Every structure is written in structure tokens, then in C-alpha cells.
């Protein structure tokens, strides 16, 4: 397991940031989180709720035929911490290959120093978001283009 370069750059920035700037950086990522595309606003069926988060939070992934992963998150604006987590994951993983996304360790954020500024419960939420999106990517990559399970896959 390894952290892809775009996500590693974010991790390193947080590692080096003084404690008082970590919250500011998290808020910065919350503001960078893109809105859902119109098709997901109209039909929220692809969005999966992450129940481990303290606020209503939803995630969806799409995998292009070339294997690049696209991430979609829905979190209320009044939840800047979870939006910040989503912004970090979006900035660090969107557009990468399925292999790169699936290789991210579940505790990649442990060295970022976020435990100094947010509760352990919120950090568990970040871990749950990553686990959920990785599961979605894994399930999508286990299916062929016709939507059938690939031989040897566990299905979706």
C-alpha cells in the first residue's frame, strides 16, 4: 500500500503545518469541494451514505473505461470538517487509476496531525469515507463493461 503523489503532497503539507494552521487548511479544502453534477442532484441513487460520519454525508464513485476514478461527495456546508476531509480526498485521488486509489492505506492521514485539531470520532469518519469509496471502486472494477461480474470476482 502506498499513498499516490497528489495525496502525499497534501499529507506532507499538513505534517509540516503548525497546529494553528491545520484547521485553516482543512477549511480551505472544504471550500474547494466541488458541487455534485446535475445528474446526481436530480437522481441521488448513486450516492451512498457514510453512516459513520456525524453529519449526513454521501459518496459516489465512477470509473471510466480507462480505469480513472472520479469521486463525488455531498456534505452540508455547515459541516466544514467532513467537507474538508472530502476535499482532501477529492484533490488527492480524483482522476487517478483504480490501482492507485485502492492502494491508499486506511490510516494515510495518521501523520497529518489532524488528531491535534479534530476529535477521534471525526477521524474515524474520514477513514470510513475512504473505505466506502474504495469499496465502490473495487466493486466497479470487478465488473466488466456489460455490467456482469468478472470471472473470479466477488460481485457487487
Long-range contacts (C-beta under 8 A, 24 or more apart in sequence): 1-103, 1-104, 1-105, 2-103, 2-104, 2-105, 3-104, 3-105, 3-108, 4-92, 4-93, 4-96, 4-100, 4-101, 4-103, 4-104, 6-91, 6-92, 6-93, 6-96, 7-88, 7-89, 7-91, 7-92, 7-93, 7-104, 7-108, 8-92, 9-92, 10-88, 10-91, 10-92, 11-108, 11-109, 11-111, 11-112, 14-109, 14-112, 14-113, 14-114, 15-111, 15-112, 15-113, 17-113, 19-113, 19-116, 19-117, 22-112, 22-113, 22-114, 22-116, 22-117, 23-117, 26-80, 26-81, 26-84, 26-85, 26-88, 26-114, 26-117, 26-118, 27-80, 27-84, 28-84, 28-87, 29-83, 29-84, 29-85, 29-86, 29-87, 29-88, 29-91, 30-80, 30-81, 30-83, 30-84, 30-86, 30-87, 31-87, 32-87, 32-90, 32-91, 33-73, 33-75, 33-83, 33-86, 33-87, 33-90, 34-90, 36-72, 36-73, 36-74, 37-72, 40-72, 40-74, 44-74, 46-72, 47-72, 47-74, 48-132, 48-136, 50-125, 50-128, 50-129, 50-132, 51-128, 52-124, 52-125, 52-127, 52-128, 53-82, 53-125, 53-128, 53-129, 54-79, 54-82, 54-121, 54-122, 54-125, 55-79, 55-82, 57-82, 57-86, 57-125, 57-129, 59-86, 59-129, 59-132, 59-133, 59-136, 60-136, 61-133, 61-136, 61-137, 61-140, 62-140, 63-98, 63-137, 63-140, 63-141, 65-145, 67-97, 67-98, 67-99, 67-141, 68-95, 68-96, 68-97, 69-93, 69-94, 69-95, 69-96, 69-97, 69-98, 69-101, 69-137, 70-94, 70-95, 71-133, 73-129, 81-118, 81-122, 82-122, 82-125, 82-126, 82-129, 85-122, 85-125, 85-126, 85-129, 86-129, 89-129, 89-130, 89-133, 93-133, 98-137, 98-138, 98-140, 98-141, 101-133, 101-134, 101-137, 102-134, 102-137, 102-138, 102-141, 104-130, 104-134, 106-130, 106-131
